């Protein structure tokens, strides 16, 4: 059972790790116009939706491994890990909400340009938070 949990956890981490390319994807969206932009936005929305499912599955499998299989990590490590993953989910949710507002309007390019700075900032913040979570998860021994 433990190996199945590890497999599911690593698969979820890979899906979440694909968000490291989110700043590049968002910059690419600004080069598109018309129908191409609408398709790009729909694809990015689907991408963020999958990211939320991957994050939920990551929390579920990680929590199951922490509770069910020793050695038990320190409380500081668990709290920091949960906070980072919740923060990643919040950033992905904010990006998803802004992109959904853009796709529901008739003037895609205009509203997308309005959201340019927040979207780029949130995507880079998501990038940095994922890197921090990756460091924290792979260096658990620093917290014992």
N, C-alpha and C positions, 0 to 999 in steps of 0.2 A: 504494500500500500504506500509505503514511504517513497518508493521509486516513482510511482504514478503521481504522487503529489509534487515531487521534484520536477517531473516532466511537465506537468500542467503549470507549475510556477515559472519555469524557465520559458515555456511557450508564451505565457502572459507577459513576462518581462520582455521578450523579443518584440511582441506587438506594441508594448508601451515604448520600447526603445526606438521604434520607428518614428516616434515624435521628435527625435533629435533632428530630423530633416524638416520639421515644421516651419522654421524661419525661411528656409529656401523655398518651400512650397508657397508660402504667403507672398514672398517677393515675386514669384512666378505669376501669381494671380493678377498682379498689377500690370503685367504686360499683355493681358488678354482683354478682348472687347466682345460685346454682343453675345451671341450664342455660345461661343467658346468660354466666355467668362461664366455664364450660367452653368455650363457643364462642369467647369473647374470648381465652382462653388459647391455644387451638389456632391462632387467627388470628395472635396475637403470636408463637407458636413458628414458624409458617411465615414470618413476617416476618423473624425473626432468621436463619432458615436461608437465605433469599434474600440477606440481608445478608452472610453468609459467602461465598456464591458470588460476589456482587458484589465483595467485598474481594479474593478470589483472582484474579478477572478483572482487577481494577484493578492489582494487583501484577504480573500477567503482562504486560498491555499497557504499563504504565509501565516495567517493566524492559526490555521489548523496544524501546521508544522510546529509553530512555537508552543502551542498548548499540548499537542499530542506526543511530541517526541523530544526527549532530553538531548543535549544539555539545554537548559532553559537560559535564554539570554537575559541581560540586565534590563531593569525597568527603564533606564535612560535610553537604551537602544530601541526598545519597543515603542516608547512614546515618541522618540524622534522619528522613527520609521513611519509610524502612523501619521504624524503631522506632515511629513514630507509627501506622503502619498495622497493625503487629503488636499494638500496645497496643489499638487499636480492636477488632481481632479477638478479643483476649483478653477485653475487657469484654463484647462481644456474646456470646461463648461462656459467660462466667459467668452472664449474664442468662438465656441459653438453658437452661443446666443447672438453674438455680433454678426457672425456670418449668416445666421438664419434671418436676422433683420434685413440684411443686405439682399438676400435672395428673394424676400417677399415684396420688395419694392420694384417699381417699374424702371427707376433710374439706378441701375446697378453700379455703374462706374462712379457716379457722383457720391453715393453713400459709401461705397468702398473706399474712396479717397478720404472721406471724412473720418473713417475708422482706421486709416493707415497707421498712424503712430501708436494707438493703443494695441492694435493687432500685432504689430511687429514687436512691441515691448513685451506683451504677454507671451508671445511665442518664444522670445529669447529667455524670458523668465522661466518658462516651462522647460526649455532646454537645460538651463543651469540647475533647476531643481531636480530634473531627472539624473543629471550627472552627479549631483550631491547624493541622491538616493542610491545610485549605483555604487558610489564610493562607500556609503554607509553599509549597504547590504554585503558588499564583498570584504569589508574590514570590520566584521563584528567583534573580533578579538580586541579591538581598541577600547571597547566599552566594558570589558570584564574586570 
